[in-house]
Amino acid sequence: MPSPFPGMNPFLEQEDAWHDFHERFLPAVAEELGAQLVPDYIVKIDEHIYVHDLPGEPRRFAGRADISVGLGNGPGAGGLRKGVGVIEAPLTLALPEVDVERLAFVEIRDRRSRALVTVIELLSPSNKRPGRDREQYLAKRAQLLAGNVHLVEIDLLRGGKPMPPEDRPPSAYAVMVSRAERRPIAEFWPIGLRASLPEIPVPVRPPDPDARLDLQRILHRIYDAAGYHYYIYDGRPEPPLGPEDATWAAAIVPKPAAEPNPNAPAPPDLP
C-alpha cells in the first residue's frame, strides 16, 4: 500500500525508521537510474564510513571500506613462527568501544572511462547536526562543487541545519541539483510538509538527456515493501510537528485494525 501522506511521510523521520528508509531509498534510486542510463553509464552504490568512540567521543570519517587491508601475506600471516617466544606485556589497557555507521550514496560513472559523472546524496541526521560528521560531509560536498561532477542532494529531514547557501528559501524538505556546467547557479526545489515530492532531473554528460527520478513514486514503493504501515505509527514524528500540522497528520494516520473478539457470535451461514 502507498504511504497515506501526500508527500514525505514525517513518521519516517523518527530514529526507529530513518536509517532503514535511507538504506532502502538509495538502492531504489540506483535501480530507477540504471534502467534509464545503462549501457552508457554505470550506476553504483558506494558508502561513507564514520567511526566514533563510545561514549561521547566525536566521530571520525574512515573513508571507504577496503577488505584487502587485513592480515596480509607476510611470514607472520599464518600465525607465529616456530621457536619464537611470546613477550609478556607489563600492563593491559581497555580500548574505547567504537560504533561504525555506514551511509550509502549513489554515483554515476561513464562506462568507458569510469570517470565520475554524478553523485546523488540523501542527507542523514548526522549531515545536519553540528559536529565532525557535518564538517566531513561539507568538505566532500565542496570538493564536488569545485570539480566537474554533478551533485543531486535530497533532504527529506525537517530537523537539523540546512545545507548552504544560507539564503536558500525555508522549507520542510528540499532538493538541489547542481550541474557542473552551470555553477554557481543550482536548481532548487523547496518542498512543503503537505506537498508531493517532485520528479527531478538527474544530469549526466551532454548531449545525453537527463535521467528522471519520481521521488514520490520511490517513497510509496519503499513504504509498501518495508511494511512501515505496521509499526512507524507507534511512534511520533521527529522533530515534533507544530499543533496545526500535528492535527492534520493525525487525521491522515491509518487507524489500527480492530482486534477480533473471540467471544463474538459466529456469523450465520449463508443460504
VOPAGU-2260 file (C-alpha; in pm, 1 decimal, decimal comma):
REM VOPAGU-2260
SITE   aa  ch    i         X         Y         Z
SITE  MET   A    0       0,0       0,0       0,0
SITE  PRO   A    1     124,6     354,1     -64,3
SITE  SER   A    2     208,4     596,5     213,3
SITE  PRO   A    3    -108,0     782,3     322,2
SITE  PHE   A    4      68,2    1120,0     319,2
SITE  PRO   A    5      66,1    1328,5       0,8
SITE  GLY   A    6     442,6    1385,3      14,6
SITE  MET   A    7     713,7    1290,6     260,1
SITE  ASN   A    8     581,4    1082,9     549,9
SITE  PRO   A    9     702,6    1263,2     867,4
SITE  PHE   A   10     679,7     939,2    1067,2
SITE  LEU   A   11     971,4     806,5     860,4
SITE  GLU   A   12    1193,5    1073,4    1016,0
SITE  GLN   A   13    1192,5     908,7    1358,3
SITE  GLU   A   14    1504,2     721,1    1465,0
SITE  ASP   A   15    1326,0     385,1    1460,6
SITE  ALA   A   16    1268,7     408,8    1084,3
SITE  TRP   A   17    1503,9     660,8     924,5
SITE  HIS   A   18    1822,0     456,3     879,0
SITE  ASP   A   19    1625,9     169,9     724,0
SITE  PHE   A   20    1446,4     413,5     492,6
SITE  HIS   A   21    1777,3     577,2     394,8
SITE  GLU   A   22    1935,9     243,3     309,3
SITE  ARG   A   23    1634,5     131,1     104,1
SITE  PHE   A   24    1588,7     462,9     -73,9
SITE  LEU   A   25    1925,7     482,6    -246,0
SITE  PRO   A   26    1921,0     130,6    -397,4
SITE  ALA   A   27    1573,5     213,0    -531,6
SITE  VAL   A   28    1718,1     532,0    -682,5
SITE  ALA   A   29    2005,0     335,0    -836,1
SITE  GLU   A   30    1762,0      84,7    -987,1
SITE  GLU   A   31    1549,5     360,6   -1141,5
SITE  LEU   A   32    1854,2     534,4   -1286,3
SITE  GLY   A   33    2014,6     215,0   -1410,0
SITE  ALA   A   34    1705,6     132,0   -1614,3
SITE  GLN   A   35    1744,4     467,3   -1793,0
SITE  LEU   A   36    2122,3     501,3   -1823,8
SITE  VAL   A   37    2259,8     154,6   -1898,7
SITE  PRO   A   38    2466,1      73,9   -2106,8
SITE  ASP   A   39    2638,5     410,9   -2145,1
SITE  TYR   A   40    2674,6     467,7   -1771,4
SITE  ILE   A   41    2741,6     262,8   -1458,6
SITE  VAL   A   42    2514,8     332,8   -1161,0
SITE  LYS   A   43    2670,7     217,9    -834,9
SITE  ILE   A   44    2609,0     226,0    -460,3
SITE  ASP   A   45    2902,6     339,9    -250,2
SITE  GLU   A   46    2917,8     434,4     116,0
SITE  HIS   A   47    3069,0     672,8     365,2
SITE  ILE   A   48    3200,0     507,1     682,2
SITE  TYR   A   49    3205,2     701,2    1009,0
SITE  VAL   A   50    3369,6     565,2    1323,9
SITE  HIS   A   51    3333,2     716,4    1668,5
SITE  ASP   A   52    3433,0     611,0    2017,0
SITE  LEU   A   53    3169,0     545,2    2281,4
SITE  PRO   A   54    3053,7     722,5    2483,0
SITE  GLY   A   55    3059,2    1086,3    2385,7
SITE  GLU   A   56    3358,4    1090,0    2153,6
SITE  PRO   A   57    3328,9    1274,9    1822,5
SITE  ARG   A   58    3302,5    1069,1    1505,9
SITE  ARG   A   59    3583,9    1047,8    1255,1
SITE  PHE   A   60    3549,0     979,7     885,6
SITE  ALA   A   61    3710,2     648,6     792,4
SITE  GLY   A   62    3654,0     661,0     416,6
SITE  ARG   A   63    3561,6     359,7     210,4
SITE  ALA   A   64    3579,9       3,6     334,7
SITE  ASP   A   65    3868,5    -198,1     192,1
SITE  ILE   A   66    3860,3    -569,2     266,5
SITE  SER   A   67    4204,7    -610,1     110,1
SITE  VAL   A   68    4357,1    -442,0     415,7
SITE  GLY   A   69    4389,3    -721,5     667,7
SITE  LEU   A   70    4631,6    -991,4     769,1
SITE  GLY   A   71    4846,9    -968,0     456,5
SITE  ASN   A   72    5069,2   -1236,3     306,3
SITE  GLY   A   73    5387,8   -1191,4     507,5
SITE  PRO   A   74    5562,1   -1464,5     703,4
SITE  GLY   A   75    5353,7   -1389,2    1009,6
SITE  ALA   A   76    5019,6   -1407,2     832,6
SITE  GLY   A   77    4963,5   -1773,5     911,2
SITE  GLY   A   78    5049,5   -1747,5    1280,8
SITE  LEU   A   79    5367,3   -1737,5    1493,4
SITE  ARG   A   80    5685,0   -1894,0    1355,1
SITE  LYS   A   81    5822,3   -2193,4    1540,0
SITE  GLY   A   82    6070,7   -2110,9    1809,6
SITE  VAL   A   83    5953,8   -1750,4    1860,5
SITE  GLY   A   84    5876,7   -1679,6    2225,5
SITE  VAL   A   85    5584,1   -1468,7    2342,8
SITE  ILE   A   86    5682,8   -1147,5    2522,7
SITE  GLU   A   87    5456,2   -1065,9    2815,8
SITE  ALA   A   88    5339,7    -702,2    2830,4
SITE  PRO   A   89    5376,5    -532,7    3169,6
SITE  LEU   A   90    5028,2    -378,1    3152,3
SITE  THR   A   91    4691,3    -426,5    2982,5
SITE  LEU   A   92    4467,1    -143,8    2858,3
SITE  ALA   A   93    4095,6    -123,8    2785,3
SITE  LEU   A   94    4047,3      31,2    2438,6
SITE  PRO   A   95    3743,7     250,8    2379,8
SITE  GLU   A   96    3440,5      84,2    2229,3
SITE  VAL   A   97    3360,0     211,3    1881,7
SITE  ASP   A   98    3045,9     247,7    1677,7
SITE  VAL   A   99    3052,8     229,9    1297,8
SITE  GLU   A  100    2791,1     396,8    1079,6
SITE  ARG   A  101    2773,9     333,4     706,6
SITE  LEU   A  102    2578,1     575,1     490,4
SITE  ALA   A  103    2515,9     492,4     126,7
SITE  PHE   A  104    2517,7     727,7    -170,8
SITE  VAL   A  105    2471,8     674,4    -544,5
SITE  GLU   A  106    2730,5     752,4    -808,4
SITE  ILE   A  107    2702,0     753,7   -1186,5
SITE  ARG   A  108    3017,1     681,5   -1385,9
SITE  ASP   A  109    3098,3     687,1   -1754,2
SITE  ARG   A  110    3111,6     322,8   -1864,8
SITE  ARG   A  111    3411,4     370,4   -2093,5
SITE  SER   A  112    3638,4     597,2   -1889,9
SITE  ARG   A  113    3499,1     510,7   -1543,9
SITE  ALA   A  114    3507,5     886,0   -1471,3
SITE  LEU   A  115    3269,2    1005,8   -1202,1
SITE  VAL   A  116    2980,3    1199,2   -1359,8
SITE  THR   A  117    2709,7    1248,1   -1092,9
SITE  VAL   A  118    2668,9    1192,1    -718,5
SITE  ILE   A  119    2325,3    1153,0    -554,2
SITE  GLU   A  120    2308,5    1207,1    -178,6
SITE  LEU   A  121    2017,1    1155,3      60,4
SITE  LEU   A  122    2104,5    1359,1     369,2
SITE  SER   A  123    2117,2    1187,5     706,7
SITE  PRO   A  124    2067,4    1342,1    1053,3
SITE  SER   A  125    2444,5    1346,2    1111,0
SITE  ASN   A  126    2489,6    1561,9     798,2
SITE  LYS   A  127    2260,5    1824,2     952,4
SITE  ARG   A  128    2386,0    1822,6    1312,0
SITE  PRO   A  129    2684,3    2036,6    1419,0
SITE  GLY   A  130    2997,4    1825,9    1453,9
SITE  ARG   A  131    3261,9    1639,7    1260,3
SITE  ASP   A  132    3016,7    1436,3    1050,1
SITE  ARG   A  133    2869,4    1755,8     907,3
SITE  GLU   A  134    3214,2    1907,0     860,2
SITE  GLN   A  135    3331,1    1599,5     671,2
SITE  TYR   A  136    3019,6    1599,2     454,1
SITE  LEU   A  137    3052,7    1970,3     376,8
SITE  ALA   A  138    3418,9    1917,8     283,4
SITE  LYS   A  139    3327,0    1640,3      40,7
SITE  ARG   A  140    3038,9    1848,9     -93,1
SITE  ALA   A  141    3269,2    2147,0    -151,8
SITE  GLN   A  142    3512,8    1923,3    -337,0
SITE  LEU   A  143    3235,4    1800,2    -567,4
SITE  LEU   A  144    3104,9    2152,2    -626,5
SITE  ALA   A  145    3453,5    2271,5    -714,6
SITE  GLY   A  146    3500,2    1995,6    -970,8
SITE  ASN   A  147    3335,9    1870,2   -1285,7
SITE  VAL   A  148    3081,4    1642,5   -1117,8
SITE  HIS   A  149    2706,3    1699,6   -1097,4
SITE  LEU   A  150    2556,6    1684,0    -746,3
SITE  VAL   A  151    2198,4    1588,6    -661,1
SITE  GLU   A  152    2124,3    1649,2    -292,7
SITE  ILE   A  153    1795,0    1527,5    -144,7
SITE  ASP   A  154    1690,2    1646,1     202,3
SITE  LEU   A  155    1387,2    1465,7     346,3
SITE  LEU   A  156    1454,2    1565,0     707,9
SITE  ARG   A  157    1290,5    1862,6     877,9
SITE  GLY   A  158    1535,0    1859,4    1167,6
SITE  GLY   A  159    1887,3    1997,7    1176,5
SITE  LYS   A  160    2058,8    2279,4     992,2
SITE  PRO   A  161    2000,0    2302,9     616,1
SITE  MET   A  162    2288,4    2286,8     374,9
SITE  PRO   A  163    2441,0    2608,5     237,9
SITE  PRO   A  164    2377,4    2860,5      97,0
SITE  GLU   A  165    2232,7    3037,2     397,8
SITE  ASP   A  166    1985,9    3242,2     192,9
SITE  ARG   A  167    1805,5    2939,5      47,0
SITE  PRO   A  168    1426,6    2960,4      86,6
SITE  PRO   A  169    1299,0    2797,2     405,9
SITE  SER   A  170    1106,8    2472,5     354,9
SITE  ALA   A  171    1033,3    2146,2     531,5
SITE  TYR   A  172    1222,3    1942,6     269,8
SITE  ALA   A  173    1433,9    2028,6     -32,4
SITE  VAL   A  174    1614,8    1901,4    -339,7
SITE  MET   A  175    1914,0    2068,3    -503,2
SITE  VAL   A  176    2051,9    1977,8    -846,0
SITE  SER   A  177    2387,8    2138,3    -916,0
SITE  ARG   A  178    2500,7    2095,7   -1275,6
SITE  ALA   A  179    2875,3    2129,3   -1319,8
SITE  GLU   A  180    2842,5    2349,3   -1628,4
SITE  ARG   A  181    2600,3    2594,1   -1461,0
SITE  ARG   A  182    2776,3    2663,2   -1131,5
SITE  PRO   A  183    2741,7    2865,9    -918,9
SITE  ILE   A  184    2373,9    2853,4   -1021,2
SITE  ALA   A  185    2185,8    2546,4    -893,5
SITE  GLU   A  186    1828,2    2427,8    -940,8
SITE  PHE   A  187    1634,1    2414,1    -613,7
SITE  TRP   A  188    1301,8    2258,7    -512,5
SITE  PRO   A  189    1163,9    2379,4    -175,4
SITE  ILE   A  190     908,3    2119,6     -60,9
SITE  GLY   A  191     637,3    2180,7     197,0
SITE  LEU   A  192     524,5    1922,9     451,0
SITE  ARG   A  193     192,1    1878,2     269,2
SITE  ALA   A  194     329,7    1892,7     -86,5
SITE  SER   A  195     403,0    1596,0    -310,7
SITE  LEU   A  196     766,0    1507,9    -367,7
SITE  PRO   A  197     874,0    1620,2    -713,7
SITE  GLU   A  198    1002,6    1438,8   -1016,6
SITE  ILE   A  199    1357,0    1567,1   -1057,8
SITE  PRO   A  200    1620,5    1560,8   -1333,9
SITE  VAL   A  201    1947,1    1376,1   -1284,8
SITE  PRO   A  202    2208,7    1523,2   -1521,9
SITE  VAL   A  203    2472,3    1318,0   -1697,3
SITE  ARG   A  204    2716,6    1409,7   -1975,7
SITE  PRO   A  205    2589,1    1623,6   -2262,5
SITE  PRO   A  206    2448,5    1567,2   -2515,9
SITE  ASP   A  207    2283,7    1277,1   -2328,8
SITE  PRO   A  208    1944,7    1374,3   -2182,6
SITE  ASP   A  209    1879,1    1390,1   -1810,5
SITE  ALA   A  210    1750,4    1083,2   -1632,7
SITE  ARG   A  211    1433,4    1135,1   -1429,6
SITE  LEU   A  212    1355,5    1042,4   -1069,4
SITE  ASP   A  213     998,2    1040,4    -939,7
SITE  LEU   A  214    1070,7    1075,0    -569,2
SITE  GLN   A  215     710,2    1026,6    -463,2
SITE  ARG   A  216     678,2     701,6    -652,6
SITE  ILE   A  217    1000,1     572,7    -497,2
SITE  LEU   A  218     879,0     662,4    -147,6
SITE  HIS   A  219     548,5     479,2    -199,9
SITE  ARG   A  220     730,3     173,9    -330,1
SITE  ILE   A  221     964,9     158,9     -29,2
SITE  TYR   A  222     683,2     223,5     218,0
SITE  ASP   A  223     495,3     -76,0      83,9
SITE  ALA   A  224     794,4    -311,2      55,8
SITE  ALA   A  225     925,7    -229,9     405,7
SITE  GLY   A  226     592,9    -271,5     583,1
SITE  TYR   A  227     624,3      66,9     754,3
SITE  HIS   A  228     244,5      79,1     781,9
SITE  TYR   A  229     261,9    -176,0    1062,9
SITE  TYR   A  230     498,3      -2,2    1302,9
SITE  ILE   A  231     602,1     357,6    1232,4
SITE  TYR   A  232     276,8     497,8    1370,0
SITE  ASP   A  233     357,2     355,1    1713,0
SITE  GLY   A  234     598,6     649,8    1747,6
SITE  ARG   A  235     584,9    1019,5    1666,3
SITE  PRO   A  236     748,8    1237,8    1402,8
SITE  GLU   A  237    1092,4    1367,2    1499,0
SITE  PRO   A  238    1117,7    1661,4    1543,1
SITE  PRO   A  239     757,8    1701,0    1663,6
SITE  LEU   A  240     509,7    1868,1    1433,0
SITE  GLY   A  241     355,6    2201,6    1525,6
SITE  PRO   A  242      -1,8    2194,8    1660,6
SITE  GLU   A  243    -173,0    2264,7    1327,4
SITE  ASP   A  244      39,9    2015,6    1135,0
SITE  ALA   A  245       3,5    1755,0    1411,3
SITE  THR   A  246    -376,8    1779,4    1382,9
SITE  TRP   A  247    -350,3    1745,7    1004,8
SITE  ALA   A  248    -120,5    1442,1    1032,5
SITE  ALA   A  249    -337,6    1273,5    1295,1
SITE  ALA   A  250    -629,8    1278,5    1053,5
SITE  ILE   A  251    -417,3    1100,9     790,8
SITE  VAL   A  252    -253,1     831,7    1003,8
SITE  PRO   A  253    -423,2     498,6     934,0
SITE  LYS   A  254    -630,8     367,8    1221,0
SITE  PRO   A  255    -519,2      31,9    1362,1
SITE  ALA   A  256    -739,0    -261,2    1267,5
SITE  ALA   A  257    -971,7    -373,3    1544,1
SITE  GLU   A  258    -866,1    -691,5    1721,5
SITE  PRO   A  259   -1113,4    -977,7    1664,1
SITE  ASN   A  260   -1339,7   -1050,7    1961,3
SITE  PRO   A  261   -1308,5   -1421,2    2047,8
SITE  ASN   A  262   -1644,5   -1408,3    2227,1
SITE  ALA   A  263   -1835,3   -1263,0    1935,1
SITE  PRO   A  264   -2105,1   -1494,4    1797,5
SITE  ALA   A  265   -2025,8   -1668,6    1470,9
SITE  PRO   A  266   -2186,3   -1514,0    1162,4
SITE  PRO   A  267   -2489,1   -1702,6    1033,0
SITE  ASP   A  268   -2439,0   -1946,7     749,9
SITE  LEU   A  269   -2526,1   -1805,2     409,8
SITE  PRO   A  270   -2803,2   -1989,6     224,5
